Amino acid sequence: MLQINDLTVRVAGRVLIDNASVMLPPDARIGFLGRNGTGKSTLFKVIQGELGADSGTIKLPSRARMGGVAQEAPGGPDSLLEFVLKADKERAALLKEAETATDPQRIAEIQTRLVDIDAHSAPARAAAILAGLGFDTAAQARPCSDFSGGWRMRVALAAVLFTAPDLLLLDEPTNYLDLEGTLWLQDYLARYPHSVLLISHDRDLLDASVEHILHLDQGKLQLWKGSYTTFAKSRAIEIAVREKAAKKQEDKRAHLQSFVDRFRAKATKARQAQSRLKMLEKMETVTTIVETDVPPFIIPEPQRKASPPIITLEGVSVGYQEGSPILRRLDLRIDDDDRIGLLGANGNGKSTFLKLISDRLKPMAGRLVRADKLKIAYFAQHQLDELRPAESVYQHLRRLMPDEPEAKVRAACARAGFSGERSDTKVSSLSGGEKARLLFAIAVFDGPNLLILDEPTNHLDIDSRAALVEALNGYAGAVMIVSHDRHLLEATVDRLWLVRDGTVKTFDGDLDDYRKIVLSGPAPAGDKPEKPAAAKPQAAARGEAKALAKRVAEVEATMEKLRGDIDKIDRILAQPGYFEAHPDSAAQAAKTRGLREKQLAEAEEAWLEASAALEAAGG
């Protein structure tokens, strides 16, 4: 579908893409990865013709349609549904021409083409996409100008999905979505019939929706087959193999150089020394993969432990207009070690609830009690606008430490991830991820007892998200999180609360249960997952047990074969000098090993499920 040949792109004198080549297969869903600032969005602009390349070419099939989310959020009087329908320019033009066409042959051609592009079902398709992204029927009829920027960007996303281009370019599409919209998008992209190139740091989205990974590193592009998890394992193996090969080569270089240095001046050894010198000159350097360390997120421990419960709500109602509460009858308790994930579609009151808990909004009715001297840290992405663009990182933290010596302020900057000269960088020059780090450091500066995070992973790359997970799991206080990043929730929370139907209740299920509810349609708040079906008749149960036993045996045989394949590859890669002598074969072997690891993990999961089912069936 897309062919990139010897592409070089410079921005402000900095080389982002360096003589890179790659061919993307047709109708493939591809995740595009790389550290923040490496040039992913820049490459999108080059592909779309918005930015010129210094050299090289990008080729697409001549009639291929390409589409991406517009930079400008849609506005104006058009309803959401009308805006999305107008995105299909061919359909809009044909319908307009059909109103005035008089030539019978042309009328027939128009109607035939409208049938070919399924034009008459377009309103239903557009409405389904808008609904998946969080717009109900009433919202779809309202003008775009009624909505805030974030919601309008969802409309822009809906428009490009509706046009179903041959190459769909998406740059961090979940930044404007809640968890519900993200789950819907995962499912939609997994079924998308054409090519997708997706920039995302959401590992669950990548695992669920793509089948290849395009990785941008040090200006080069490399295509990997498989999901993000497969890519991560394969790349780790490649890094280890290359580092080992580079170490062996360095040792060999040192040995040859030592011989040359010792004997080049001796007549009897001069020829041998010269021969080894030529060997040194011809030896190609084994390049290692440079992995930049990600600064940790540091959360200071609370100076004083709060006695549980730290917050109690009894019959609380809250809202913005007297007599019109958004949330009612809240009876909840938060303890000092709670890890709570807050679920619920945007517009149901999650932000209102967070403002209530963080004391930014007072109850209209009921009783809310906080522990004595409770410290609450609140982090939300919209607070990025509250940072002072003209001031440096150092100046922001100095405000929190007015009487401390400079060395202590610089140390605080380093703990926030801005060591040395980076602490003097102005906020206006920071990346989105760096601004989020600074805002996080300011939020947790006083050592909170309760940390409230509202979409903390926007602008963070995958490695930074992993660092955040590690910090949260090492933190001793309570945590409440709203996030569209399912991996973050699964890795850090142990309780789920659902904001729905004007209240907040415990959700008695996991995120898989919640995903099923989101994709199947509305369900009552707090509903439990479906109960297992009644026991089957005894004869049927025996037959099921026999089939399950056969399935277990088959999976065990598969696992044994996969382990044998992995052991065989490990023995090949462990051969001295193998990578140096056969670099292409070694790299392919490493990729194959990663694929076998993924297949083994899937087989092990299938074995566990089949074994559990067999045991339940009495086998």
FILO-386526 format. One record per residue (C-alpha): residue in one letter; x, y, z. Coordinates in steps of 0.5 Angstrom, whole numbers, plus 500, padded with zeros to 3 digits. Each point is the difference from the previous one (the first is absolute). Layout:
<atoms>
AXYZ ...
</atoms>
This chain:
<atoms>
M500500500 L505505502 Q508500498 I505504503 N507501496 D506503503 L496505504 T504506503 V496505504 R503506504 V496505504 A504506503 G507497498 R498494504 V500493496 L494496502 I499495494 D507498498 N500496493 A495496502 S496495496 V494495502 M494497496 L494499503 P495494498 P493502497 D494500505 A505499506 R498503507 I507503502 G502503507 F505506499 L505500506 G506504502 R502505506 N496507501 G504505495 T503494495 G496503494 K494495500 S495506499 T505503495 L500494496 F492501500 K501507497 V504497495 I496495498 Q494504499 G504505496 E500506505 L507500501 G506499495 A505495501 D508501499 S500494495 G497493499 T493499498 I494497502 K495496496 L493498500 P495497495 S498505495 R492500502 A501498507 R497505505 M503502506 G497504506 G502502507 V497504506 A499508498 Q505504504 E494505501 A494498505 P494501496 G495506501 G494503497 P493499500 D500493496 S497495505 L505494502 L497495495 E500505494 F507502501 V502492500 L496499494 K503506496 A507497501 D498495495 K501505494 E498495495 R493498503 A499508501 A502502493 L495494497 L494502505 K501507498 E500499492 A495495501 E495506502 T501503493 A502495495 T495500494 D504495495 P497493501 Q507496499 R503505505 I495499505 A501492499 E507501501 I499504507 Q495495503 T505494498 R506503503 L496502506 V498493501 D507498499 I503504506 D494498504 A498507501 H493499502 S502496507 A505506501 P496504505 A500493504 R507499500 A502507502 A495499506 A503494502 I507503500 L498506504 A496496505 G507495501 L504507501 G495502505 F494504497 D493498501 T495501495 A498507503 A507502500 Q501498493 A494505498 R504506503 P505505497 C507499500 S501507503 D496497506 F506496502 S507501504 G506499496 G501493502 W493498498 R501503494 M507496498 R495494502 V496502494 A506501495 L502493502 A493498498 A500503494 V507497497 L497493503 F494501496 T504501493 A503494501 P507502496 D504494497 L506503505 L497502507 L505505504 L499501507 D504504505 E499498507 P492500499 T499498507 N502506503 Y493503499 L497494502 D497497507 L501492501 E494499497 G501503494 T507497500 L497493500 W495501495 L506503495 Q504493502 D495496497 Y498505494 L508500498 A500492501 R495499495 Y502506495 P501497493 H505505497 S507502502 V501504507 L506503502 L499502508 I505504504 S498498507 H503499507 D494496503 R503493500 D493496501 L498504493 L506498497 D499493502 A492499498 S501504494 V506499496 E504494497 H506504498 I505505504 L504505496 H505503504 L504506499 D507500504 Q506505499 G497502493 K499493497 L493496499 Q499493501 L494496499 W498494505 K495495500 G495499506 S497504505 Y504505505 T501494505 T503496495 F504506497 A503502507 K502493502 S503499493 R504507501 A502498507 I503494497 E504504494 I503505505 A503494504 V502496494 R503507497 E504502506 K503493501 A502500493 A503507501 K504498506 K503494497 Q502504494 E503506505 D504494503 K502498493 R502507498 A504501507 H504493498 L502502493 Q502507502 S504497506 F504496495 V501505495 D502505505 R505495503 F503497494 R499505494 A508503501 K503493500 A502498493 T498492502 K493502502 A499506495 R496496495 Q496497505 A499506503 Q498504494 S495494498 R496501507 L500507498 K496499494 M496495504 L498506504 E499505495 K495495496 M496498506 E493503500 T498503507 V494497503 T495505502 T497500506 I493502502 V500507504 E494500505 T500506504 D498500507 V493502502 P500505506 P496497506 F494503503 I501501507 I494501505 P502502507 E498496506 P494504504 Q503503506 R495498504 K496494499 A492501500 S495496504 P495496496 P496501497 I503506497 I493502497 T493498502 L494502496 E493499502 G494502496 V504506496 S497503494 V505505496 G499504494 Y501507497 Q493503501 E496500506 G494495499 S503497494 P505495503 I504496495 L502494505 R495498506 R500495506 L507499500 D502495506 L507498499 R507500504 I507501498 D505496504 D508502501 D502495495 D495499495 R501500493 I494502496 G499500493 L494505498 L496497494 G494504496 A499503493 N502508500 G494504502 N498495505 G503504506 K507497501 S503507500 T495503505 F501494504 L508501500 K499508502 L495498506 I506495503 S505505499 D496505503 R500505494 L492499500 K496500506 P494495502 M493503499 A497495505 G502494504 R506499504 L508500498 V505499505 R508500499 A505498504 D504505504 K505504496 L499495494 K504502494 I498499493 A504501494 Y495501494 F503499493 A496501493 Q503502493 H496506500 Q505503505 L505500495 D497507498 E502502507 L507500499 R504506499 P503500493 A505505501 E503497506 S505494501 V499494503 Y504503506 Q496506501 H494495500 L503496506 R503506503 R493503502 L499494504 M507500503 P500508501 D505499506 E504495498 P507500497 E501499493 A504494501 K493497503 V496503494 R505497495 A499493503 A492501500 C501501493 A504494499 R495496503 A495502496 G504498494 F503507498 S508499502 G505505498 E499505495 R493497499 S497503506 D501507497 T496498494 K494505499 V493496500 S499503493 S506495498 L498494503 S496494497 G493498502 G503494504 E505505503 K495505502 A496494503 R506498504 L500507503 L493501502 F500493503 A506502504 I497506502 A493496502 V504495505 F505505503 D497500507 G499492500 P493499500 N496495503 L495500494 L502500493 I495502495 L502499493 D496502494 E502497493 P508500503 T502497494 N499505494 H506502497 L504494503 D504495496 I500493502 D506500504 S498506504 R493496501 A504494503 A504505504 L493503503 V497493501 E506498504 A500507504 L493499502 N501493502 G505502505 Y496505503 A497499507 G494505499 A493499497 V499501493 M494502495 I501499493 V496502494 S504498494 H498497493 D507496500 R497493502 H507498502 L501505505 L494498503 E501493500 A507501503 T499505506 V492499502 D497495504 R493503500 L495503495 W495505501 L495501495 V497507499 R493500496 D493501501 G501506504 T504496506 V507497501 K499492502 T505495501 F501496493 D500492502 G504498494 D507501496 L502504494 D498494496 D493500503 Y500508499 R502499492 K495495499 I494505503 V503506496 L500496493 S494497501 G496506502 P497504507 A499496506 P498502507 A505503504 G504495505 D497494496 K504493502 P503496494 E495495498 K499494504 P503493497 A494496496 A497494504 A503494500 K500495494 P497493500 Q504495502 A501497494 A502506496 A505502506 R504494499 G500501492 E503507502 A505497505 K502496495 A501505494 L504505506 A505494501 K501499493 R501508500 V505500506 A504494497 E501504493 V502507503 E505496504 A503497494 T500507497 M503503506 E506494500 K501502492 L501507501 R504499506 G505496496 D500505494 I502505505 D505496503 K503499493 I500507499 D504502506 R505495499 I501503493 L501507502 A504497506 Q506498495 P506504500 G500505495 Y494498497 F497507499 E506503497 A501495495 H492499499 P497507502 D494499495 S499493503 A501502507 A495506499 Q495496497 A501494505 A499505506 K493502497 T498493499 R501499507 G496506502 L494497496 R501493503 E500503507 K494504498 Q497493498 L502497506 A497505505 E493499496 A501493500 E501500508 E494505501 A496495495 W502494505 L498503506 E493502498 A499493497 S503497506 A496504505 A494498495 L501493501 E501500507 A493504501 A497494495 G503495505 G505497495 
</atoms>
